[in-house]
Amino acid sequence: MTNNKQQTAVKLYTEEQVKKMLDLARFTYNSEDKILLSQKPILLPSDEEIEKIYEGRIGVIRYAFIRGAKWMRDKIQGGEQ
């Protein structure tokens, strides 16, 4: 299961966090970087991190979990709608 797609770090923020960052941008003189650093993003796992979760296990369940986790991550990133 190799993936030729280039892996890039993707950070996700909740709607509440986005609203807070918009307020900070509107009412403060902070830079975009400082505003982004004020919130903790949701980080999506890499292929290696997903595979490490089921390291040492074999069989259909391991394969299905890894394939499903990668599929869901790719959907969240906007791939293959």
TATA-V882579 format. One record per residue. PHI is phi in whole degrees, 0 to 359 (* if undefined). OMEGA is omega in radians with two decimals (none if undefined). Layout:
BEGIN
phi->{PHI/PHI}
omega->{OMEGA/OMEGA}
END
This chain:
BEGIN
phi->{*/262/237/277/292/289/276/236/290/242/245/247/233/287/301/298/295/297/299/297/293/295/298/299/293/284/248/227/254/285/285/302/298/294/295/297/291/285/240/268/280/271/259/274/285/279/305/297/293/296/293/293/302/255/301/90/265/233/105/294/296/299/299/295/297/298/297/294/295/293/299/295/299/295/296/298/283/95/277/41/295}
omega->{3.09/-3.12/-3.10/3.13/3.10/3.13/3.07/3.14/3.12/3.11/3.12/3.11/3.09/3.11/3.12/3.12/3.14/3.11/3.12/3.14/3.09/3.08/3.11/3.13/-3.09/-2.96/3.10/3.10/3.13/3.09/3.11/-3.13/-3.14/3.11/3.12/3.13/-3.14/-3.12/3.12/-3.11/2.98/-3.11/3.11/-3.10/3.06/3.07/-3.11/3.14/3.10/-3.11/-3.12/3.14/-3.11/3.12/3.11/3.11/-3.13/3.00/-3.04/-3.11/3.11/-3.13/-3.12/3.13/-3.10/-3.14/3.13/3.14/3.11/3.11/-3.12/3.11/3.14/3.10/3.13/3.14/3.09/-3.12/3.05/3.13/none}
END
